[in-house]
Amino acid sequence: MDKKKSEVRSKQDLQIEALAALEQARAMPHGRARSEALKRAGILQNAADMQGLLFAKRGRPPKA
């Protein structure tokens, strides 16, 4: 069985993708598709925030 390797993306890449998804969702008409797009943008932003926490060095504050 083949295992898929998880791709580690940088915090900046995730933030850019989250902002693009948010802009795209805001341009959509109200409805279910827009709600799903907004959820996806929120998930991407949370992933970007978690990226900073997971890879922070001990004893130092995370880089902003």
N, C-alpha and C positions, 0 to 999 in steps of 0.2 A: 504494500500500500504506500502510495506516495503522500508525503506530508507537505503541505503548502507552507512555505516560509512566510512568516508575517513580515511585512515591510515596515521598517521603522522610518517614519517621516519626521522631519524636524518641526519644532514648534511653529516656526515662521511659515512653513509650508501649510500646516494645518490651519493657521490663522487666515492665511490668504484664501484658502479653499472655503473656510467658513464664511468669510466676508462675501466672497463671490456667490455662494449659495444663498446667503441672506438677501443680497441685492436681487438675485433672480426670483426668490420667493416673494419679495415685496412687489415685484412687477407683475406678478400673477393676479388674476381675478380671484375674489374671495371664493372659498370652497374647500373641498376635501384635499385637492392636490396642493393647494397653497399651504394648508395646515401641515401636511406631510413634509413639504419642502422646508417650512419653518422649523419643524422638529429636527430634520436632518442638519440644518444649519446650527441649531443648538447643540446637537450631539458632537458636531465637528469642533465647535468652540470649547466644549467641555473637554474633548480629547486634547486640544491644544493647551488648555490650562493644566491638565493632568501631566502632560509631557514635561512641563517645567518642574513639577513636584517629583516625578519619578527619577529624573536624571540630575537633580540638584546634588551638589557635593556636600558631604557632611561637614557641619561646623560653619558653613557659609550660607548666607541668604541666597535664594535663587536669583539668577540674573534676570533683569527686567528687560 
